[in-house]
Amino acid sequence: MTTSFGADSIQPPTGWIALSFLTVAVFFNLCLVAQVLTVGLAIFYSSDWWNIHVWLVRGYGGLALILLILVYLSPFPRRVRSLTASMPVFLGLQFLTIHLMLPLKVLHPLTGFMLFSVSTTLVHYAQRLAFPKPDLA
């Protein structure tokens, strides 16, 4: 069975690779949600939450590299590969905009939302790969 994602039709990964990829993608996405919640708590409730916000990204940043390795272990669709490859780029932009480029700090929230959007889209694609709907022919 082939799965079509736009113009990208290939034999999708099956078994443990697809399920592992989905699991890591979901966990990455949940970490992003937790990071957004902790920054909100740090701003609107108590600045003590800021340390948790900072440590979250240090803790889950490596998940993007795990996803990148997994996506090249099996023939994932191009769309999934490009979304996965963009996540370390957005994480790098997050780091640069907050630590190095002072005038560009205003872009930090934007790159964070773009990272969340990419991550959420990747979860949807990974779910469709791990649990494909049967063909109704």
C-alpha positions as CSV (number, residue, x, y, z in Angstrom):
1,M,0.0,0.0,0.0
2,T,1.3,3.5,-0.9
3,T,0.5,6.6,1.0
4,S,0.2,9.8,-0.8
5,F,1.2,13.1,0.8
6,G,0.6,15.6,-2.0
7,A,3.0,14.8,-4.9
8,D,5.0,12.5,-2.7
9,S,4.1,8.8,-3.1
10,I,6.4,6.1,-1.8
11,Q,6.1,3.0,0.3
12,P,5.8,4.4,3.8
13,P,7.9,3.1,6.7
14,T,6.2,0.4,8.8
15,G,6.6,-1.2,12.1
16,W,8.8,0.0,14.9
17,I,10.4,2.9,12.9
18,A,7.1,4.5,12.1
19,L,5.8,4.0,15.6
20,S,9.1,5.2,17.2
21,F,9.1,8.3,15.0
22,L,5.5,9.1,16.0
23,T,6.3,8.6,19.7
24,V,9.3,11.0,19.6
25,A,7.3,13.5,17.5
26,V,4.4,13.5,20.0
27,F,6.8,13.9,22.9
28,F,8.6,16.7,21.2
29,N,5.3,18.5,20.6
30,L,4.2,18.0,24.2
31,C,7.5,19.5,25.3
32,L,6.8,22.5,23.1
33,V,3.4,22.9,24.7
34,A,5.0,22.7,28.2
35,Q,7.6,25.3,27.2
36,V,4.9,27.8,26.0
37,L,2.9,27.2,29.3
38,T,6.0,27.8,31.4
39,V,6.9,31.0,29.6
40,G,3.4,32.2,30.2
41,L,3.6,31.2,33.9
42,A,7.0,33.0,34.1
43,I,5.6,36.2,32.7
44,F,2.2,36.3,34.3
45,Y,2.5,34.4,37.5
46,S,6.1,33.9,38.9
47,S,9.5,34.4,37.4
48,D,10.5,31.1,39.1
49,W,9.0,29.3,36.1
50,W,11.6,30.9,33.8
51,N,14.3,28.3,34.8
52,I,12.0,25.5,33.8
53,H,11.3,27.2,30.5
54,V,15.0,27.4,29.8
55,W,15.8,23.8,30.9
56,L,12.9,22.4,28.8
57,V,14.5,23.4,25.6
58,R,17.9,22.1,26.7
59,G,16.2,18.9,27.6
60,Y,14.1,18.2,24.5
61,G,16.4,19.8,21.8
62,G,18.1,16.5,21.3
63,L,14.7,14.9,20.3
64,A,14.9,16.9,17.0
65,L,18.2,15.1,16.3
66,I,16.7,11.7,17.2
67,L,13.8,12.4,14.7
68,L,16.3,13.4,12.1
69,I,18.2,10.1,12.5
70,L,14.9,8.1,12.4
71,V,13.6,9.9,9.3
72,Y,16.7,8.7,7.4
73,L,16.5,5.1,8.6
74,S,13.5,4.3,6.5
75,P,12.0,5.7,3.3
76,F,9.8,8.5,4.8
77,P,8.0,10.8,2.4
78,R,9.8,14.0,1.3
79,R,7.4,16.1,3.2
80,V,8.1,14.3,6.5
81,R,11.8,14.6,5.8
82,S,11.7,18.3,5.1
83,L,9.5,19.0,8.2
84,T,11.9,17.0,10.3
85,A,15.0,18.7,8.9
86,S,13.5,22.1,9.5
87,M,13.1,21.5,13.3
88,P,16.8,21.7,14.2
89,V,17.0,24.8,12.0
90,F,14.1,26.5,14.0
91,L,15.7,25.4,17.2
92,G,19.0,27.0,16.1
93,L,17.1,30.2,15.2
94,Q,15.5,30.2,18.6
95,F,18.9,30.0,20.2
96,L,20.4,32.8,17.9
97,T,17.5,35.2,18.3
98,I,17.5,35.0,22.1
99,H,21.3,34.8,22.7
100,L,23.2,36.4,19.9
101,M,21.3,38.8,17.7
102,L,20.0,41.6,20.0
103,P,17.9,43.4,17.4
104,L,16.3,40.2,16.3
105,K,15.0,39.1,19.7
106,V,11.6,40.2,18.6
107,L,11.6,37.2,16.2
108,H,12.1,34.7,19.0
109,P,8.4,34.2,19.6
110,L,7.7,34.0,15.9
111,T,10.3,31.2,15.4
112,G,8.9,29.4,18.4
113,F,5.4,29.5,16.9
114,M,6.8,28.3,13.6
115,L,8.6,25.4,15.4
116,F,5.3,24.5,17.1
117,S,3.5,24.6,13.7
118,V,6.0,22.4,12.0
119,S,6.0,20.0,15.0
120,T,2.3,19.7,15.0
121,T,2.1,19.1,11.3
122,L,4.8,16.5,11.6
123,V,2.8,14.7,14.3
124,H,-0.2,14.5,12.0
125,Y,1.9,13.1,9.1
126,A,3.6,10.6,11.4
127,Q,0.2,9.5,12.8
128,R,-1.0,8.8,9.3
129,L,2.2,6.8,8.6
130,A,2.1,4.8,11.8
131,F,-1.7,4.0,11.6
132,P,-2.7,4.2,7.9
133,K,-6.3,3.9,7.0
134,P,-7.1,0.8,5.0
135,D,-7.9,1.3,1.3
136,L,-11.6,1.2,0.6
137,A,-11.6,0.0,-3.0
